[in-house]
Amino acid sequence: MGRPILTPQEMRAAEQAVINAGTGRFTLMERAGEAVAEFVHAHWPDGRIQVLCGPGGNGGDGFIAASRLAKFWRNVEVFCTHPVSELTGDTARAASMWEGPVHTLQEALSSEPELVLDALYGAGLKRPLEGSAAMLAERGGRVISVDVPSGIDGYTGKPLGPAFRAEATLTFAALRPAHVLLPGSAFSGAVMVADIGVAVQTALAENSPALWHSKMPQPGFGVHKYQRGHLKVVSGGPWNTGAARLTARAGLRAGAGLVTVLSPPDAAGVHAAHLTAIMLAPFVTPEDLAAYAARSTAMVIGPAAGLTQATRANVEALLKGPARVALDADALTIFGDDPDALFRQLRPTDILTPHEGEFSRLFGDLLATSDNKVQATRAAAVKAGCVILLKGADTVIAQPDGNALVNTHATRWLATAGSGDVLAGIIAAFMAQGVDTFVAAAIGCWLHGEAGRRVGAGLIAEDIEMQLPIILSALHGELG
């Protein structure tokens, strides 16, 4: 399955449940410390290691890891925020397992290790690093962090001040929000999760094919195009036609059996010069669109639709019909002066796909005032009454019941004109094929990111849909 994501508070509760069932707290610490040592030794087999330990559980993990690494004949030095005599509980017990000297944290500043193991503070840190810890964070170097990089709030994903920037992070049982949400994810490096025997139940996970692969449409040999869904995309005027074609072509590539661009008559000639397998049909009034929606399984409206009252009327007409609707771009912005009018008409099976600017037009300062992006997107889904996909390098997908996914499977090269139009088409194609809207969003977002990763630098929006056949074939097991 996709890797689960737990808040620091949820992780503490999960650990306590295991402890209440009979597993000792120190046993969990031993498992964590040993996992850290094995992770470091396996991936960084050479070099002198500076282990930085804090006074709490993270520091205990560090002491156990140091002891284990020494048994692997590694050159290890240990530095701690406090004298060993001042440590208490399980951390003191863990420190007793380390047979070498324990230096002050300040002494670490004059040491030049090849590798730093940051075991200072965990995901629950709520105050900025100070003194030597802050200076060590700003020193840089090759850092491996335990749980989360020290100085990062594990829930919000935000630096509290100076913070360690890790090459890799090893956490336990599940990811934390800081591992997948910016800016924390940029400090975490590659994140691995170690199993320490803590059971995990959560409504938040990292997007992955493991979550939805079995739900992908599988057309049989006897299936014809009319059984694979009919997607319709609403176009803007003659000077704004490209976005709709990007959406439509992506929808056809992603598996919709038929795709039609619905065009104002004065833009039809422009579309006709470019479209082949995609059909073209005219519309003049919102009532025309409503009639098309009655014979469609999914609709997309918004990409370059135009910031006009006609676009607003067209959206409202589509939302009265039976087809599920994906709203993007102009279809969102046009309701910026009265978002509640849009929310009243949305159904749980519809989806909004805003970037942060469009999100703020509909939901005000919700993103700025929320603890993190997941919390904001969940709240928006409840307010709008439908699925919300908040785009970005850390795209979040949420539905009103609280289920949410974070998609980090992407690339910075997707930040280009038309990329979002293609994403809307991919998602809507799966909606047209009968896939649940939330699942369709998860599939579409991952495919969009994978296509971007395959193209890399120089990517333009037209490149994305060209990658879909080979990616989909691989997911369907049809490539040798």
C-alpha positions in Angstrom: 0.0 0.0 0.0 1.0 3.6 -0.2 3.1 4.6 2.8 0.9 5.9 5.6 1.4 9.3 7.1 1.0 9.9 10.9 1.2 13.2 12.7 3.6 13.2 15.7 0.6 13.0 18.0 -0.9 10.0 16.2 2.5 8.3 16.3 2.8 8.8 20.0 -0.7 7.3 20.4 0.3 4.3 18.2 3.4 3.7 20.2 1.4 3.9 23.4 -1.0 1.3 22.1 1.8 -1.1 21.5 3.3 -0.4 25.0 -0.1 -0.9 26.6 -0.3 -4.3 24.8 2.9 -5.4 26.5 5.9 -4.2 24.5 8.3 -2.2 26.6 9.0 1.4 25.6 12.7 0.7 25.7 12.2 -2.3 23.3 10.8 0.1 20.8 13.8 2.4 21.3 16.2 -0.5 20.8 14.4 -1.5 17.5 14.6 2.1 16.3 18.3 2.6 17.2 19.2 -0.7 15.6 17.3 0.2 12.4 19.2 3.5 12.2 22.5 1.8 12.6 21.8 -0.8 9.9 20.4 1.9 7.6 23.5 4.0 7.9 26.0 1.1 7.7 24.2 -0.3 4.6 24.1 2.9 2.6 27.1 4.8 3.9 29.6 2.0 4.6 32.7 4.2 4.9 33.7 7.3 6.8 33.9 8.7 10.3 30.5 9.3 11.9 29.5 12.0 14.3 26.5 11.1 16.3 24.5 14.0 17.8 22.2 13.0 20.6 19.5 15.0 22.3 18.0 14.5 25.8 14.8 12.7 24.7 13.8 9.6 22.7 15.6 10.7 19.6 18.8 10.9 21.5 18.2 7.5 22.9 17.9 6.2 19.4 21.2 7.9 18.6 23.0 6.3 21.5 21.8 2.8 20.5 22.7 3.4 16.9 26.2 4.6 17.9 26.7 1.4 20.0 25.6 -0.8 17.2 27.7 1.0 14.6 30.7 0.6 16.8 30.1 -3.2 16.7 30.2 -2.9 12.9 33.8 -1.5 13.4 32.8 1.9 12.4 34.7 5.0 13.6 32.0 6.7 15.7 32.1 9.8 18.0 29.1 10.7 20.2 28.1 14.2 21.2 25.2 15.1 23.5 23.3 18.2 24.4 23.5 17.3 28.1 26.0 15.5 30.3 25.1 11.8 30.6 24.5 12.2 34.3 21.6 14.5 33.6 19.8 12.1 31.2 16.8 10.2 32.6 14.6 7.2 31.8 15.1 5.3 28.6 17.5 7.8 27.2 19.8 7.3 30.2 19.5 3.5 29.7 20.3 3.9 26.0 23.4 6.1 26.8 24.7 3.4 29.1 25.0 1.1 26.1 27.5 3.4 24.5 31.0 2.4 25.8 33.0 5.3 24.5 33.2 8.9 25.7 30.3 11.4 25.3 31.5 14.8 24.2 29.6 18.1 24.6 27.6 19.4 21.6 29.9 22.4 21.4 32.9 20.1 20.9 31.2 18.7 17.8 31.7 22.1 16.1 35.5 21.5 16.0 35.2 18.0 14.6 35.1 17.3 10.9 33.3 14.1 10.3 32.5 12.5 6.9 28.9 11.8 8.1 26.7 13.4 10.7 23.9 11.3 12.3 21.4 13.9 13.6 19.5 12.3 16.5 19.0 15.6 18.4 15.2 16.2 18.3 12.3 14.3 16.8 9.1 15.3 15.0 7.5 16.8 18.1 10.0 19.7 18.5 8.1 23.0 19.0 10.9 25.5 19.6 13.9 26.7 17.5 17.3 25.1 17.8 19.6 27.2 19.9 23.3 27.5 20.7 25.6 24.7 19.4 22.6 22.8 17.9 21.7 25.8 15.7 25.3 26.3 14.7 25.7 22.6 13.8 22.5 22.8 11.7 23.9 25.8 9.8 27.3 24.1 9.3 26.0 21.8 6.6 27.8 18.6 5.5 26.4 15.2 4.9 23.6 14.6 7.3 21.4 11.6 8.1 18.5 12.4 10.3 16.5 10.3 12.7 12.7 10.7 12.6 12.8 14.2 11.1 15.7 16.7 10.6 16.2 18.5 13.8 14.7 22.0 13.7 11.7 21.0 11.5 8.2 20.8 13.0 7.0 17.3 12.2 3.4 18.3 11.8 3.5 21.6 9.9 6.6 20.7 7.9 8.0 24.2 8.6 11.4 25.1 10.0 11.2 26.6 13.5 14.5 28.4 12.9 17.9 26.9 11.9 17.3 23.3 10.7 19.4 20.4 9.6 19.2 19.6 5.8 19.5 15.9 5.6 20.7 13.8 2.7 18.4 11.1 4.0 16.0 10.5 6.9 15.0 7.3 8.6 11.7 7.4 10.4 9.6 4.7 12.1 6.2 3.0 11.4 5.0 5.7 9.0 5.9 9.0 7.4 5.3 12.3 9.1 3.7 15.3 7.3 7.1 17.0 7.3 8.5 14.3 5.1 6.0 15.0 2.3 5.0 18.7 2.6 7.1 21.6 1.7 9.4 23.0 3.0 10.0 20.1 5.3 10.3 17.6 2.5 13.2 19.6 1.0 15.1 19.3 4.3 14.4 15.5 4.7 16.1 14.2 1.6 15.3 10.6 0.7 13.0 9.2 3.4 12.9 5.6 4.5 10.5 4.0 7.0 11.6 1.3 9.4 9.1 -1.2 10.9 9.5 -1.3 14.7 6.4 -3.2 15.4 3.9 -0.3 15.7 0.6 -0.8 14.0 -0.6 2.1 11.8 -4.2 3.2 11.0 -4.6 6.5 9.3 -6.7 8.4 6.7 -3.6 10.0 5.2 -1.1 8.3 2.9 1.5 8.9 0.3 0.1 8.5 -3.2 1.3 5.3 -4.8 0.1 2.8 -7.5 -0.2 0.2 -4.6 -3.2 2.1 -3.4 -5.2 2.1 -6.7 -3.6 -0.3 -9.2 -6.4 -2.9 -8.7 -9.0 -0.2 -9.4 -7.6 0.9 -12.8 -10.0 0.2 -15.7 -9.2 -3.1 -17.4 -11.1 -3.2 -20.8 -11.7 -6.7 -22.0 -11.2 -7.9 -25.6 -15.0 -7.5 -26.3 -15.2 -3.9 -25.0 -16.0 -1.1 -27.5 -15.4 2.6 -27.2 -18.9 3.4 -26.0 -18.3 1.3 -22.9 -15.1 3.1 -22.0 -16.8 6.4 -21.2 -17.4 9.7 -23.1 -15.4 12.7 -21.9 -16.4 16.2 -23.0 -14.2 19.2 -22.6 -15.6 22.8 -22.8 -13.5 25.2 -24.9 -13.0 28.9 -24.7 -13.3 31.3 -27.6 -11.2 31.4 -30.8 -8.2 33.0 -29.1 -8.3 30.5 -26.2 -8.5 27.0 -27.7 -5.2 25.3 -26.9 -5.9 24.6 -23.3 -9.0 22.6 -24.1 -7.1 20.5 -26.7 -4.4 19.7 -24.2 -7.1 18.5 -21.8 -8.9 16.5 -24.5 -5.8 14.8 -25.9 -4.7 13.8 -22.4 -8.2 12.4 -21.7 -8.1 10.3 -24.9 -4.6 9.0 -24.1 -5.6 8.2 -20.5 -8.3 5.8 -21.8 -11.6 7.5 -22.3 -13.3 5.7 -25.2 -14.5 9.0 -26.8 -13.6 12.6 -26.3 -15.4 15.6 -27.6 -14.4 19.2 -27.5 -17.4 21.4 -27.1 -16.7 24.7 -28.8 -18.3 28.1 -29.4 -19.0 28.2 -33.2 -16.5 30.9 -33.8 -13.7 28.7 -32.4 -14.7 25.5 -34.2 -12.6 26.2 -37.3 -9.5 26.5 -35.1 -10.2 23.2 -33.4 -11.0 21.5 -36.7 -7.6 22.3 -38.0 -6.0 20.4 -35.1 -8.3 17.6 -34.0 -8.4 14.1 -35.5 -9.5 11.3 -33.2 -11.1 13.9 -30.9 -14.6 14.9 -31.9 -15.9 18.4 -32.2 -19.4 19.8 -31.4 -20.7 23.3 -31.2 -22.5 25.0 -28.3 -23.9 28.5 -27.9 -25.9 28.5 -24.7 -25.7 26.9 -21.2 -28.7 24.9 -22.2 -26.7 23.4 -25.1 -24.0 22.3 -22.6 -26.6 20.8 -20.3 -27.9 18.7 -23.2 -24.4 17.4 -23.9 -23.8 16.7 -20.2 -26.9 14.4 -20.2 -25.1 12.2 -22.7 -21.7 12.2 -21.1 -20.0 10.4 -18.2 -17.5 13.2 -17.3 -17.0 16.8 -18.2 -14.1 19.3 -17.8 -14.6 23.0 -17.8 -12.2 25.8 -17.0 -9.0 25.6 -19.0 -9.0 28.9 -20.9 -12.8 29.0 -20.7 -12.7 32.8 -20.1 -13.4 34.9 -17.1 -16.9 35.8 -18.1 -20.4 35.5 -16.8 -21.0 33.0 -19.6 -18.4 30.7 -18.1 -20.2 30.9 -14.7 -23.5 30.1 -16.4 -21.9 27.2 -18.2 -20.5 25.7 -15.0 -23.9 26.0 -13.3 -25.6 24.3 -16.2 -23.1 21.3 -16.1 -23.5 20.9 -12.4 -27.3 20.4 -12.8 -26.6 17.4 -15.1 -25.8 13.8 -14.3 -22.2 13.9 -15.5 -19.4 14.2 -13.0 -17.5 17.5 -13.5 -13.9 18.5 -13.1 -13.5 22.2 -12.6 -10.2 24.0 -13.2 -8.7 27.4 -13.9 -11.2 29.9 -15.1 -14.2 27.8 -13.8 -12.8 28.4 -10.3 -11.7 32.0 -10.6 -15.0 33.2 -11.9 -16.6 32.3 -8.6 -13.9 34.2 -6.6 -16.4 36.9 -5.6 -19.0 34.4 -4.4 -17.5 31.0 -3.8 -20.5 29.9 -1.7 -22.6 30.0 -4.9 -20.3 27.4 -6.4 -20.1 25.3 -3.2 -23.9 25.0 -3.0 -24.0 23.4 -6.4 -21.1 20.9 -6.2 -21.7 17.2 -5.6 -19.4 14.8 -3.7 -18.4 13.2 -7.0 -17.2 16.5 -8.6 -13.6 17.7 -8.3 -11.9 21.1 -8.1 -8.2 21.2 -9.1 -6.9 24.6 -8.0 -3.3 25.8 -7.7 -2.6 27.9 -4.6 -3.7 31.1 -6.1 -7.0 29.7 -7.3 -7.4 28.0 -3.9 -7.1 31.3 -2.1 -9.6 32.9 -4.4 -12.2 30.3 -3.3 -11.2 29.6 0.3 -9.6 32.9 1.4 -6.8 32.6 3.9 -7.6 29.0 4.7 -4.1 27.8 3.5 -2.3 30.5 5.4 -4.1 30.0 8.6 -4.1 26.2 8.6 -1.3 24.2 10.3 -0.3 22.5 7.1 -1.5 21.9 3.5 -3.3 18.7 4.4 -5.4 20.3 7.0 -6.3 23.2 4.6 -7.2 20.8 1.8 -9.3 18.6 4.1 -11.2 21.7 5.4 -11.7 22.9 1.8 -13.2 19.5 0.8 -15.7 19.8 3.6 -16.6 23.3 2.8 -17.0 22.7 -1.0 -18.6 19.2 -0.5 -16.5 17.6 -3.2 -13.0 16.3 -3.9 -10.2 18.9 -3.8 -6.8 18.5 -5.5 -4.6 21.3 -4.4 -1.7 21.4 -6.9 2.0 22.0 -6.2 5.2 20.1 -5.6 3.4 18.5 -2.7 0.0 18.1 -4.2 -2.7 17.1 -1.7 -5.9 15.3 -2.6 -8.8 15.2 -0.1 -12.4 14.3 0.0 -15.1 15.5 2.5 -14.8 12.4 4.7 -11.2 13.2 5.6 -9.4 10.7 3.5 -6.4 12.4 1.9 -3.3 11.6 -0.1 -0.1 13.6 -0.7 1.5 13.2 -4.1 5.3 13.8 -4.2 5.9 11.7 -7.3 6.6 14.5 -9.6 9.3 16.8 -10.9 10.0 20.6 -10.9 9.9 20.5 -14.7 6.1 20.2 -14.6 5.9 23.9 -13.6 5.1 24.9 -17.2 2.2 26.4 -19.1 -0.6 23.9 -19.8 0.6 21.3 -17.4 -2.5 21.7 -15.2 -4.8 21.4 -18.2 -3.2 18.0 -19.1 -3.7 16.9 -15.5 -7.4 17.8 -15.6 -7.8 15.7 -18.7 -6.1 12.6 -17.3 -8.2 12.7 -14.1 -11.4 13.3 -16.0 -10.6 10.4 -18.3 -10.6 8.0 -15.4 -13.8 9.6 -14.1 -15.3 9.0 -17.5 -14.3 5.3 -17.3 -16.3 4.9 -14.0 -13.5 5.3 -11.5 -14.3 6.9 -8.2 -13.4 10.6 -8.3 -10.9 10.5 -5.4 -9.2 7.5 -6.9 -9.2 9.0 -10.4 -7.5 12.1 -8.9 -4.9 9.9 -7.3 -4.2 7.9 -10.5 -4.1 11.0 -12.6 -1.8 12.9 -10.3 0.7 10.0 -10.2 0.6 9.4 -13.9 1.1 13.1 -14.5 4.1 13.1 -12.2 5.6 10.0 -13.7 5.3 11.4 -17.2 7.1 14.6 -16.1 9.9 12.6 -14.5 10.4 10.6 -17.7 10.6 13.8 -19.9 12.7 15.9 -17.5 14.3 19.2 -18.4 12.8 20.9 -21.4 9.4 19.5 -20.8 6.4 21.3 -22.4 2.8 20.4 -21.7 2.4 18.5 -25.0 5.1 16.1 -23.9 3.1 14.8 -21.0 0.4 12.9 -22.8 2.9 11.3 -25.2 4.4 9.4 -22.2 1.1 8.0 -21.1 0.9 4.9 -23.4 4.2 3.4 -22.1 3.4 4.2 -18.5 -0.1 2.7 -18.7 1.2 -0.3 -20.5 3.8 -0.9 -17.8 1.0 -0.6 -15.1 -1.1 -3.1 -17.0 1.8 -5.5 -17.3 2.0 -5.3 -21.1 5.6 -4.5 -21.5 8.4 -7.1 -21.7 
